[in-house]
Amino acid sequence: MPVILTAERDELLRRVASPDRNPRKLTDPATLSGYLEKLHIQHPLVPETLVLDVTDLEPQRATTVIQTHLSDVGASLRPATVAHLTLQ
């Protein structure tokens, strides 16, 4: 089940610069800003895709939303098909 986590630009820039961020991840807000200007998140065009804005969500709440979505669509899930390669 595709899950796309999004957040507002300012929040993304704040998070990437966090001193608690894993140093193996991107930590430079300027680099992220450049990516955000040129790129956008692609996601599969399948009905079970969940796009979740986590700008104001605590991690536990986001987990609950994802688990609820999985419970709601779980019975209808099938193995990935070529449709999962068609991106928006």
Z-matrix of the N, CA and C atoms (Angstrom, degrees):
N
C 1 1.446
C 2 1.522 1 107.90
N 3 1.323 2 116.94 1 117.02
C 4 1.468 3 118.88 2 178.88
C 5 1.531 4 111.68 3 -68.04
N 6 1.316 5 115.83 4 130.22
C 7 1.462 6 122.12 5 175.33
C 8 1.522 7 106.86 6 -124.84
N 9 1.328 8 116.02 7 120.73
C 10 1.454 9 122.44 8 -179.50
C 11 1.528 10 107.46 9 -110.91
N 12 1.326 11 116.76 10 117.65
C 13 1.457 12 120.93 11 177.59
C 14 1.522 13 108.13 12 -97.34
N 15 1.315 14 116.25 13 125.88
C 16 1.454 15 121.67 14 178.43
C 17 1.520 16 109.20 15 -122.30
N 18 1.327 17 115.24 16 165.28
C 19 1.465 18 121.39 17 175.30
C 20 1.518 19 107.68 18 -157.69
N 21 1.310 20 115.71 19 158.81
C 22 1.460 21 119.95 20 177.87
C 23 1.526 22 109.69 21 -64.60
N 24 1.306 23 115.27 22 150.71
C 25 1.466 24 122.56 23 -175.97
C 26 1.534 25 112.56 24 -51.80
N 27 1.320 26 117.60 25 -49.80
C 28 1.471 27 120.20 26 -178.48
C 29 1.522 28 112.04 27 -60.31
N 30 1.325 29 115.55 28 -37.83
C 31 1.464 30 119.53 29 178.99
C 32 1.525 31 110.67 30 -68.33
N 33 1.320 32 117.20 31 -40.94
C 34 1.463 33 120.14 32 177.20
C 35 1.528 34 111.03 33 -60.66
N 36 1.331 35 115.86 34 -44.38
C 37 1.469 36 119.79 35 179.50
C 38 1.526 37 111.43 36 -64.52
N 39 1.321 38 116.56 37 -37.84
C 40 1.468 39 120.52 38 177.59
C 41 1.526 40 110.22 39 -64.97
N 42 1.322 41 116.53 40 -45.52
C 43 1.466 42 120.16 41 -176.92
C 44 1.525 43 112.46 42 -66.64
N 45 1.329 44 116.46 43 -39.70
C 46 1.463 45 118.98 44 -177.17
C 47 1.532 46 110.93 45 -65.99
N 48 1.319 47 117.63 46 -27.56
C 49 1.467 48 121.67 47 -179.38
C 50 1.529 49 113.17 48 -90.97
N 51 1.316 50 117.20 49 1.18
C 52 1.459 51 120.74 50 -177.53
C 53 1.525 52 111.36 51 -60.13
N 54 1.350 53 117.83 52 133.67
C 55 1.468 54 120.08 53 178.41
C 56 1.531 55 112.51 54 -64.09
N 57 1.331 56 117.05 55 -18.99
C 58 1.465 57 121.22 56 179.66
C 59 1.527 58 112.81 57 -85.43
N 60 1.330 59 117.44 58 -4.92
C 61 1.463 60 121.15 59 -176.41
C 62 1.526 61 110.90 60 -69.87
N 63 1.316 62 115.02 61 140.23
C 64 1.460 63 121.27 62 178.00
C 65 1.524 64 109.31 63 -57.59
N 66 1.329 65 118.30 64 125.45
C 67 1.464 66 120.43 65 -176.91
C 68 1.537 67 113.76 66 -65.43
N 69 1.317 68 117.71 67 -13.88
C 70 1.470 69 120.20 68 176.85
C 71 1.522 70 111.40 69 -80.16
N 72 1.321 71 116.88 70 -10.29
C 73 1.459 72 121.80 71 176.39
C 74 1.527 73 109.28 72 -95.39
N 75 1.311 74 115.37 73 166.63
C 76 1.462 75 120.90 74 175.46
C 77 1.521 76 109.41 75 -58.90
N 78 1.337 77 116.44 76 130.13
C 79 1.466 78 120.65 77 -178.36
C 80 1.527 79 112.69 78 -127.85
N 81 1.319 80 117.44 79 2.86
C 82 1.455 81 121.22 80 -177.14
C 83 1.527 82 111.01 81 -102.71
N 84 1.333 83 118.03 82 112.21
C 85 1.460 84 120.74 83 -178.98
C 86 1.533 85 113.21 84 -60.13
N 87 1.328 86 117.78 85 -34.15
C 88 1.468 87 120.12 86 -179.88
C 89 1.524 88 110.97 87 -64.88
N 90 1.310 89 116.95 88 -41.11
C 91 1.464 90 120.57 89 177.85
C 92 1.522 91 109.73 90 -63.76
N 93 1.328 92 117.38 91 -46.25
C 94 1.460 93 120.61 92 178.65
C 95 1.520 94 110.41 93 -60.98
N 96 1.306 95 117.63 94 -42.87
C 97 1.464 96 121.59 95 179.21
C 98 1.523 97 110.66 96 -57.14
N 99 1.329 98 116.71 97 -42.38
C 100 1.461 99 121.25 98 177.54
C 101 1.517 100 111.34 99 -62.08
N 102 1.329 101 116.50 100 -43.35
C 103 1.463 102 120.37 101 177.69
C 104 1.529 103 110.57 102 -61.36
N 105 1.327 104 116.34 103 -44.47
C 106 1.471 105 120.35 104 -176.87
C 107 1.526 106 111.88 105 -65.00
N 108 1.312 107 117.15 106 -29.43
C 109 1.466 108 120.55 107 178.35
C 110 1.521 109 111.97 108 -72.53
N 111 1.330 110 117.08 109 -31.30
C 112 1.458 111 121.21 110 -172.76
C 113 1.521 112 114.48 111 -104.12
N 114 1.304 113 117.52 112 -24.37
C 115 1.460 114 121.09 113 -170.59
C 116 1.529 115 111.27 114 -121.31
N 117 1.319 116 115.86 115 162.56
C 118 1.460 117 120.63 116 172.50
C 119 1.523 118 108.39 117 -140.62
N 120 1.304 119 115.58 118 156.76
C 121 1.458 120 120.97 119 -179.75
C 122 1.518 121 108.59 120 -73.03
N 123 1.312 122 115.72 121 130.98
C 124 1.455 123 120.79 122 174.51
C 125 1.520 124 107.82 123 -101.96
N 126 1.321 125 115.35 124 147.47
C 127 1.454 126 118.28 125 177.00
C 128 1.515 127 110.28 126 -144.89
N 129 1.338 128 115.85 127 152.10
C 130 1.459 129 119.99 128 -178.90
C 131 1.527 130 111.55 129 -62.69
N 132 1.312 131 114.96 130 143.22
C 133 1.466 132 120.67 131 178.30
C 134 1.528 133 109.49 132 -91.22
N 135 1.313 134 115.01 133 65.76
C 136 1.459 135 121.19 134 177.45
C 137 1.524 136 107.98 135 -124.36
N 138 1.329 137 116.87 136 148.04
C 139 1.472 138 119.30 137 -172.78
C 140 1.519 139 115.35 138 -62.71
N 141 1.321 140 118.31 139 -24.36
C 142 1.465 141 119.32 140 -177.29
C 143 1.521 142 113.75 141 -83.12
N 144 1.325 143 117.68 142 -3.16
C 145 1.466 144 120.79 143 179.70
C 146 1.532 145 110.34 144 -61.74
N 147 1.303 146 115.42 145 133.43
C 148 1.464 147 121.65 146 175.12
C 149 1.523 148 108.13 147 -112.08
N 150 1.321 149 116.71 148 121.16
C 151 1.457 150 122.31 149 173.41
C 152 1.525 151 106.15 150 -106.60
N 153 1.319 152 116.05 151 116.67
C 154 1.464 153 121.20 152 -172.38
C 155 1.516 154 110.23 153 -123.33
N 156 1.312 155 116.01 154 119.18
C 157 1.470 156 121.55 155 175.81
C 158 1.530 157 107.77 156 -82.06
N 159 1.318 158 116.05 157 116.02
C 160 1.467 159 121.07 158 -176.99
C 161 1.527 160 112.50 159 -104.22
N 162 1.329 161 115.84 160 16.35
C 163 1.471 162 119.67 161 -178.89
C 164 1.519 163 111.26 162 -50.86
N 165 1.309 164 116.86 163 -47.99
C 166 1.465 165 121.09 164 -175.30
C 167 1.530 166 112.81 165 -114.29
N 168 1.332 167 117.32 166 17.89
C 169 1.464 168 120.53 167 -178.49
C 170 1.526 169 111.08 168 -101.73
N 171 1.302 170 115.70 169 133.80
C 172 1.455 171 120.85 170 170.68
C 173 1.529 172 107.60 171 -71.23
N 174 1.327 173 117.93 172 150.26
C 175 1.463 174 119.94 173 -178.51
C 176 1.537 175 114.01 174 -52.90
N 177 1.320 176 117.49 175 -40.80
C 178 1.468 177 119.67 176 -179.41
C 179 1.526 178 111.42 177 -64.58
N 180 1.326 179 117.53 178 -38.27
C 181 1.465 180 120.86 179 178.28
C 182 1.525 181 110.57 180 -67.03
N 183 1.330 182 117.04 181 -41.01
C 184 1.470 183 120.60 182 177.37
C 185 1.524 184 109.84 183 -61.20
N 186 1.325 185 116.44 184 -41.46
C 187 1.462 186 120.75 185 178.06
C 188 1.525 187 110.74 186 -60.62
N 189 1.314 188 116.63 187 -42.34
C 190 1.461 189 121.03 188 179.55
C 191 1.532 190 110.88 189 -63.29
N 192 1.324 191 117.36 190 -43.10
C 193 1.470 192 121.29 191 178.82
C 194 1.525 193 110.02 192 -61.20
N 195 1.330 194 116.89 193 -44.37
C 196 1.467 195 120.86 194 179.59
C 197 1.527 196 110.73 195 -63.83
N 198 1.322 197 117.08 196 -44.74
C 199 1.463 198 120.89 197 179.60
C 200 1.524 199 111.08 198 -62.49
N 201 1.329 200 116.91 199 -40.50
C 202 1.463 201 121.00 200 178.55
C 203 1.523 202 110.27 201 -64.17
N 204 1.320 203 116.81 202 -43.88
C 205 1.463 204 120.54 203 178.58
C 206 1.530 205 110.24 204 -61.29
N 207 1.314 206 116.56 205 -43.85
C 208 1.459 207 120.33 206 178.72
C 209 1.526 208 110.69 207 -61.32
N 210 1.312 209 117.03 208 -42.10
C 211 1.464 210 120.43 209 177.34
C 212 1.526 211 111.22 210 -62.54
N 213 1.329 212 116.29 211 -39.43
C 214 1.462 213 120.94 212 -178.35
C 215 1.528 214 112.81 213 -67.97
N 216 1.326 215 116.96 214 -38.74
C 217 1.472 216 119.73 215 -175.32
C 218 1.521 217 112.69 216 -106.34
N 219 1.311 218 117.16 217 -6.00
C 220 1.463 219 121.09 218 -173.19
C 221 1.510 220 115.46 219 -53.75
N 222 1.307 221 117.45 220 -41.36
C 223 1.469 222 120.23 221 -178.18
C 224 1.519 223 112.25 222 -66.37
N 225 1.320 224 117.33 223 -24.06
C 226 1.465 225 120.28 224 -177.96
C 227 1.527 226 113.03 225 -95.55
N 228 1.320 227 117.67 226 -3.82
C 229 1.467 228 120.35 227 -177.47
C 230 1.525 229 111.38 228 -69.94
N 231 1.309 230 114.43 229 139.86
C 232 1.455 231 122.92 230 177.16
C 233 1.528 232 107.60 231 -130.97
N 234 1.322 233 117.78 232 166.13
C 235 1.478 234 119.05 233 177.08
C 236 1.526 235 110.71 234 -57.19
N 237 1.311 236 114.60 235 152.78
C 238 1.469 237 120.74 236 -179.32
C 239 1.534 238 110.44 237 -57.42
N 240 1.319 239 114.58 238 146.90
C 241 1.454 240 122.07 239 178.78
C 242 1.524 241 108.34 240 -126.08
N 243 1.313 242 115.72 241 -176.27
C 244 1.455 243 120.55 242 177.04
C 245 1.537 244 110.65 243 -60.65
N 246 1.313 245 118.27 244 -25.28
C 247 1.476 246 121.27 245 177.84
C 248 1.529 247 111.08 246 -60.58
N 249 1.322 248 116.91 247 -29.17
C 250 1.469 249 120.08 248 178.77
C 251 1.527 250 112.15 249 -70.73
N 252 1.320 251 116.58 250 -12.65
C 253 1.462 252 121.49 251 177.21
C 254 1.512 253 112.25 252 -94.23
N 255 1.337 254 117.25 253 -9.25
C 256 1.461 255 122.06 254 177.98
C 257 1.523 256 106.65 255 -86.84
N 258 1.316 257 116.12 256 114.49
C 259 1.451 258 120.88 257 -172.21
C 260 1.515 259 112.38 258 -109.24
N 261 1.306 260 114.47 259 147.92
C 262 1.460 261 121.20 260 175.14
C 263 1.499 262 108.51 261 -96.20
